[in-house]
Amino acid sequence: MKMIKTSLPEGSVLFKEEKLFDYTDSFKGELNTKRNISTEEMGRAFFSSTPQWGKKMFVFRNSIVKMFGLKTGTGSSKPLSPDDFKLEVGDQIGIFQIFDKTDREIIIGENDKHLDFRVSIFYDNIQHGTENSFLTISTTVKYHNRMGMLYFIPVRPFHQLIVPVMLKKMIKKLEGR
C-alpha cells in the first residue's frame, strides 16, 4: 500500500482558502472497500493511528514549547473512548479542536499565537469510474510571526514522515485489517 503526495482535494473545505496558507501538503492512499466511511470512523482511526515514536516526539515537543507559552493540549480534554467520538464542531481532543465537519471530511487544528494549523481528513468515494475510494490527509499552516516560521522548520520534516505512516495505519483500520 503506497501513500502518495498529492494536492489539496478540490472537494475539501480548505481548498477555497488554499492561497491564504503559508504551507500546505496532502497525502493520499487508496481504500479497498466499497462501504461508506463515516466521519466518526475517520476520526477514531486518526486519533488511534499515531505511531509510538510519534507520541514520544509529541511529548518532547510539549516539553519544549510550554517554555515559550505555546499550547500543548495536555490537560485540556478527558481521554475519549470509541463511543465518545462524535467529533462535533467546537469539541477539543488534545491539541486539536474540531473546526468543521461534513459527511466526507473533518477539519481539525488549533490557533496559537505563533501559527494556526488545520488538518483535513477527507474521504473521496467518487473517483470517476474506479472501484475504490481514497483517504487524504492535508495539512495547512498560516504563520503569525517569525516564531511561527522558526517553529515549523524542525517540525516540517517530522510532519512529512508521520502523516504517511498515520494514513497507512488509518486505511488498514478502515478496511478492517
C-alpha positions in Angstrom: 0.0 0.0 0.0 1.6 3.2 -1.2 0.8 6.7 0.2 1.3 9.4 -2.5 2.0 13.1 -2.1 -0.8 15.0 -3.8 -2.6 18.3 -3.9 -5.3 19.6 -1.6 -8.6 17.9 -2.8 -10.9 20.2 -4.6 -13.8 19.0 -2.5 -12.1 20.0 0.7 -13.5 22.8 2.8 -9.9 24.2 2.9 -9.5 24.2 -0.9 -11.1 27.6 -1.5 -8.7 29.2 1.1 -5.5 27.4 -0.2 -3.8 30.7 -1.3 -4.1 32.1 2.2 -1.9 29.4 3.7 1.9 29.7 4.1 2.3 25.9 3.9 0.2 23.1 2.5 0.7 19.4 2.0 -1.5 16.4 1.2 -1.0 12.7 1.3 -3.5 10.2 -0.3 -4.0 6.5 0.0 -6.4 4.1 -1.7 -9.1 2.4 0.4 -10.1 -1.1 -0.9 -13.6 -1.0 0.4 -17.0 -0.3 -1.2 -18.7 0.7 2.0 -19.2 4.3 3.1 -16.9 5.5 5.8 -18.4 7.9 8.4 -16.6 10.9 9.8 -16.7 9.3 13.3 -14.8 6.3 11.9 -12.2 8.5 10.2 -11.7 10.4 13.5 -11.4 7.2 15.5 -8.9 5.9 13.1 -6.9 9.2 13.0 -6.7 9.5 16.8 -5.7 5.9 17.2 -3.0 5.8 14.5 -0.2 7.8 15.9 2.9 5.5 16.0 4.8 5.2 19.3 7.7 7.2 18.0 5.3 10.0 17.1 3.8 10.0 20.6 7.3 10.3 22.0 8.1 13.2 19.6 4.9 14.9 20.7 5.8 14.6 24.4 9.2 16.1 23.6 7.6 18.9 21.6 5.3 19.7 24.5 8.2 19.9 27.0 9.9 22.5 24.8 7.0 24.6 23.6 5.5 25.1 27.0 8.6 27.2 27.9 7.5 29.6 25.2 3.9 29.7 26.3 2.6 27.7 23.3 -0.4 25.4 23.6 0.4 21.8 24.4 -3.1 20.2 24.5 -2.3 18.5 27.8 -5.0 18.7 30.5 -7.5 20.3 28.1 -9.6 17.3 27.4 -10.5 14.0 29.0 -9.4 10.7 27.5 -12.0 9.5 24.9 -13.4 6.1 24.4 -14.6 4.9 21.0 -18.2 5.8 22.0 -17.2 9.4 22.7 -16.1 10.1 19.1 -19.0 12.3 18.0 -16.5 14.9 16.7 -18.8 17.8 16.9 -17.6 21.3 15.7 -16.1 23.0 18.7 -15.0 19.8 20.5 -11.4 19.7 21.8 -9.4 16.5 21.6 -5.9 17.0 23.0 -4.3 19.8 21.0 -6.9 19.5 18.2 -10.1 21.5 18.0 -12.8 20.3 15.6 -13.3 23.3 13.2 -15.6 21.8 10.6 -17.3 18.6 9.6 -19.1 17.4 6.5 -20.3 13.9 5.5 -16.8 13.4 3.8 -14.4 15.5 5.8 -13.3 16.5 9.3 -11.2 19.7 9.8 -9.2 19.7 13.0 -6.4 22.0 14.2 -5.5 24.8 16.5 -5.0 28.5 16.6 -2.0 29.7 18.6 0.0 32.9 18.9 2.8 31.7 16.6 0.7 29.9 13.9 -2.6 28.4 13.0 -2.8 24.9 11.5 -5.6 22.8 10.1 -5.6 19.1 9.3 -8.2 17.8 6.8 -9.2 14.1 6.8 -11.0 13.8 3.5 -12.8 10.7 2.3 -13.3 10.6 -1.5 -15.6 7.8 -2.7 -16.4 9.4 -6.0 -13.4 8.5 -8.3 -14.6 8.7 -11.9 -15.3 5.1 -12.7 -12.9 3.4 -10.3 -14.0 0.8 -7.8 -12.1 2.1 -4.9 -12.1 5.2 -2.8 -9.4 7.4 -1.3 -8.5 8.9 2.0 -6.4 12.1 2.0 -4.8 13.9 4.9 -4.0 17.5 4.2 -2.2 20.0 6.5 -2.3 23.8 6.2 -0.3 26.2 8.2 -0.6 30.0 8.5 2.3 31.8 10.3 1.5 34.8 12.5 5.1 35.9 13.1 8.7 34.9 12.9 8.4 32.5 15.8 5.8 30.5 13.7 8.2 30.2 10.8 11.1 29.2 13.1 8.9 26.7 15.0 7.9 25.0 11.8 11.4 24.5 10.4 12.2 21.5 12.6 8.6 20.3 12.7 8.2 20.0 9.0 10.4 17.0 8.3 8.8 15.0 11.1 5.4 16.0 10.0 6.1 14.8 6.5 7.3 11.4 8.0 4.5 10.9 10.4 1.5 11.7 8.2 2.0 8.9 5.6 2.6 6.4 8.4 -0.6 7.5 10.1 -2.5 7.5 6.8 -1.4 3.9 6.1 -2.5 2.8 9.6 -5.8 4.6 9.2 -6.5 2.8 5.9 -5.8 -0.6 7.4 -8.2 0.1 10.3 -10.9 1.4 8.0 -10.5 -1.6 5.7 -10.8 -3.9 8.7 -7.3 -5.3 8.5 
